[in-house]
Amino acid sequence: MAGVAARSSASKSNSKESVMSKYVKNLITDDLRQRLLNVDNALLVNMVGLTANANGRLRNELRSKNINVVVVKNSLAARAAAGTPLAPMFDGLAGTAAICWGSEDIVSLAKEITKLMKDDKNAPFAARGGVMDGEQLTAEQVAQVSKWPSRTEQLSILVGQILSPGALLASQLTSAGGALASQIQQKGEGEEEEQGDGSPTVDVAAGEAAAGEAAAPSES
């Protein structure tokens, strides 16, 4: 009887733990689902093996760059991302992973993560993969994306391309206008010089004619 009672008590205890575990898992899943709401692109990174100090320093650095990070068991993350654009990120993934999202765009995010990976003090922090526009990314593809121009850089290039034809046209118009103004000025100066050279000659001839008339004897 005592053995039966012990087994019954253990069974009830396990049942309570199972219910509690399921309840906690659901809470974690729901919280993560809310945090990832409207997130379309994200990266997976490895933070296992970091010391407590390194982990805290890295999290603070990511936060300062407007990058969110959460470490969660893969099965719970997969449940939270089910039916969202992030779902492919967890295909074939096992164990625990840290999810990173935020920054200006996925390219800027990949740039920041790749830069932090290269710092020896952050080892063994590294990219494991991710998702972009609904497509799963490998660690190698994350490295490739980090070399792309970011949104700000793309806008800068686009603005330069838009303004370049206008600047060229303005330069050409200004150049043509300057040349025309120069030609007009030169022509005006030439005409003034011609008038300056001719007017004294006319005045001298008129003066000589008048003097001759005055000197000539008048006929009676």
C-alpha positions as CSV (number, residue, x, y, z in Angstrom):
1,M,0.0,0.0,0.0
2,A,2.8,2.3,0.9
3,G,4.5,1.7,-2.5
4,V,1.2,2.4,-4.3
5,A,0.7,5.6,-2.4
6,A,4.3,6.7,-3.2
7,R,3.8,6.1,-6.8
8,S,0.5,7.9,-6.9
9,S,2.1,10.9,-5.1
10,A,5.0,10.9,-7.6
11,S,2.6,10.7,-10.5
12,K,0.6,13.7,-9.2
13,S,3.8,15.6,-8.7
14,N,5.0,14.9,-12.2
15,S,1.6,15.9,-13.6
16,K,1.7,19.2,-11.8
17,E,5.2,19.9,-13.0
18,S,4.1,19.0,-16.6
19,V,1.2,21.4,-16.4
20,M,3.4,24.1,-14.9
21,S,6.0,23.6,-17.5
22,K,3.5,23.8,-20.3
23,Y,2.0,27.0,-18.7
24,V,5.5,28.6,-18.5
25,K,6.3,27.6,-22.1
26,N,3.1,29.1,-23.3
27,L,3.9,32.4,-21.5
28,I,7.4,32.5,-23.1
29,T,6.0,31.7,-26.5
30,D,3.2,34.3,-26.3
31,D,5.7,37.0,-25.0
32,L,8.1,36.2,-27.8
33,R,5.4,36.3,-30.4
34,Q,4.4,39.8,-29.3
35,R,8.0,41.0,-29.3
36,L,8.5,39.7,-32.9
37,L,5.2,41.1,-34.1
38,N,5.8,43.0,-37.4
39,V,9.4,41.8,-37.6
40,D,10.1,40.5,-41.1
41,N,13.9,40.2,-41.0
42,A,16.1,38.8,-38.3
43,L,19.4,37.0,-37.6
44,L,20.3,34.1,-35.4
45,V,23.6,34.4,-33.5
46,N,25.5,32.2,-31.1
47,M,25.9,33.5,-27.5
48,V,26.6,30.2,-25.9
49,G,30.0,30.2,-24.2
50,L,30.2,33.9,-23.4
51,T,31.2,34.9,-19.9
52,A,28.6,36.8,-17.9
53,N,30.7,40.0,-18.3
54,A,31.1,39.5,-22.0
55,N,27.4,38.7,-22.4
56,G,26.4,41.8,-20.6
57,R,28.8,44.1,-22.5
58,L,27.7,42.6,-25.8
59,R,24.0,43.1,-25.0
60,N,24.6,46.7,-24.0
61,E,26.5,47.4,-27.2
62,L,23.7,45.8,-29.3
63,R,21.1,47.8,-27.4
64,S,23.0,51.1,-28.1
65,K,22.7,50.3,-31.8
66,N,18.9,49.7,-31.5
67,I,19.3,46.0,-31.9
68,N,17.2,43.6,-29.8
69,V,18.5,40.2,-28.7
70,V,16.7,37.4,-27.0
71,V,18.0,33.9,-26.2
72,V,15.4,31.2,-26.3
73,K,15.0,27.5,-26.9
74,N,14.7,26.8,-30.6
75,S,11.4,24.8,-30.2
76,L,9.7,27.8,-28.4
77,A,11.1,30.3,-30.9
78,A,9.8,28.1,-33.8
79,R,6.3,28.0,-32.2
80,A,6.3,31.8,-31.7
81,A,7.4,32.4,-35.3
82,A,5.0,29.9,-36.9
83,G,2.9,31.5,-39.6
84,T,5.1,34.6,-39.8
85,P,7.9,35.7,-42.2
86,L,10.5,34.6,-39.6
87,A,9.4,30.9,-39.7
88,P,12.0,29.7,-42.2
89,M,14.8,30.9,-39.9
90,F,14.3,28.0,-37.6
91,D,14.1,25.2,-40.2
92,G,16.6,22.6,-39.3
93,L,17.9,24.5,-36.3
94,A,18.5,22.7,-33.0
95,G,19.4,23.7,-29.5
96,T,19.3,27.3,-28.2
97,A,19.7,30.3,-30.3
98,A,19.8,34.1,-29.8
99,I,17.5,36.1,-32.1
100,C,18.6,39.5,-33.2
101,W,16.5,42.1,-34.9
102,G,16.3,45.9,-35.3
103,S,18.8,48.4,-36.6
104,E,18.0,50.4,-39.7
105,D,17.4,47.3,-42.0
106,I,18.7,43.8,-42.4
107,V,21.8,45.0,-44.2
108,S,22.7,47.3,-41.3
109,L,22.0,44.5,-38.8
110,A,24.3,42.1,-40.7
111,K,27.0,44.8,-40.8
112,E,26.8,45.3,-37.0
113,I,26.7,41.6,-36.2
114,T,29.6,40.9,-38.5
115,K,31.7,43.7,-37.1
116,L,31.1,42.4,-33.5
117,M,32.1,38.9,-34.6
118,K,35.5,40.1,-35.7
119,D,36.3,41.4,-32.2
120,D,38.2,38.7,-30.3
121,K,36.8,39.9,-26.9
122,N,33.3,38.8,-28.2
123,A,34.3,35.2,-29.1
124,P,32.5,32.8,-29.6
125,F,29.8,35.3,-30.7
126,A,28.9,34.5,-34.3
127,A,26.1,34.6,-36.9
128,R,24.3,31.3,-37.4
129,G,21.9,32.3,-40.1
130,G,18.7,34.3,-40.4
131,V,15.8,35.2,-42.6
132,M,15.4,38.1,-45.2
133,D,12.2,38.7,-47.2
134,G,10.9,35.3,-46.1
135,E,14.0,33.4,-47.3
136,Q,16.3,31.6,-44.9
137,L,19.9,32.8,-44.7
138,T,23.0,30.7,-43.9
139,A,25.9,32.1,-41.9
140,E,27.8,32.6,-45.2
141,Q,25.0,34.5,-46.7
142,V,24.8,36.8,-43.7
143,A,28.5,37.7,-44.3
144,Q,27.6,38.4,-48.0
145,V,24.6,40.6,-47.0
146,S,26.9,42.6,-44.7
147,K,28.9,43.8,-47.7
148,W,25.8,45.3,-49.4
149,P,25.1,49.0,-49.2
150,S,22.7,49.8,-46.3
151,R,19.5,51.7,-46.8
152,T,21.1,55.0,-46.1
153,E,23.9,54.3,-48.5
154,Q,21.5,53.2,-51.2
155,L,19.5,56.4,-50.8
156,S,22.7,58.5,-51.0
157,I,23.7,56.7,-54.2
158,L,20.2,57.2,-55.6
159,V,20.1,60.9,-54.8
160,G,23.6,61.3,-56.4
161,Q,22.3,59.6,-59.6
162,I,19.2,61.7,-59.7
163,L,21.1,65.0,-59.1
164,S,24.0,64.2,-61.5
165,P,22.1,64.9,-64.8
166,G,20.7,68.1,-63.3
167,A,24.1,69.2,-62.2
168,L,25.5,68.5,-65.6
169,L,22.7,70.4,-67.4
170,A,23.2,73.3,-65.0
171,S,26.9,73.3,-65.7
172,Q,26.3,73.2,-69.5
173,L,23.8,76.0,-69.3
174,T,26.0,78.1,-67.1
175,S,29.0,77.5,-69.4
176,A,27.0,78.5,-72.5
177,G,25.6,81.5,-70.8
178,G,29.0,82.6,-69.6
179,A,30.5,82.2,-73.1
180,L,27.6,84.3,-74.6
181,A,28.0,87.0,-72.0
182,S,31.7,87.2,-72.7
183,Q,31.1,87.4,-76.4
184,I,28.6,90.2,-76.0
185,Q,30.9,92.1,-73.7
186,Q,33.8,91.8,-76.1
187,K,31.6,93.0,-79.0
188,G,30.5,96.0,-76.9
189,E,34.0,96.9,-76.0
190,G,35.0,96.7,-79.7
191,E,32.2,99.0,-80.8
192,E,33.2,101.5,-78.2
193,E,36.8,101.5,-79.4
194,E,35.7,102.1,-83.0
195,Q,33.5,105.0,-82.0
196,G,36.3,106.4,-79.9
197,D,38.8,106.3,-82.8
198,G,36.4,107.8,-85.4
199,S,34.8,110.7,-83.5
200,P,38.0,112.9,-83.1
201,T,38.6,112.6,-86.9
202,V,35.2,114.0,-87.6
203,D,35.6,116.8,-85.2
204,V,39.0,117.9,-86.6
205,A,37.8,117.9,-90.2
206,A,34.8,120.0,-89.3
207,G,37.0,122.4,-87.4
208,E,39.4,122.8,-90.3
209,A,36.5,123.5,-92.8
210,A,35.1,126.1,-90.5
211,A,38.5,127.8,-90.2
212,G,39.0,127.9,-93.9
213,E,35.7,129.5,-94.5
214,A,36.5,132.2,-92.0
215,A,39.9,133.0,-93.5
216,A,38.7,133.2,-97.1
217,P,38.1,136.8,-98.4
218,S,34.6,137.6,-99.1
219,E,33.6,138.8,-102.6
220,S,32.1,142.2,-102.9
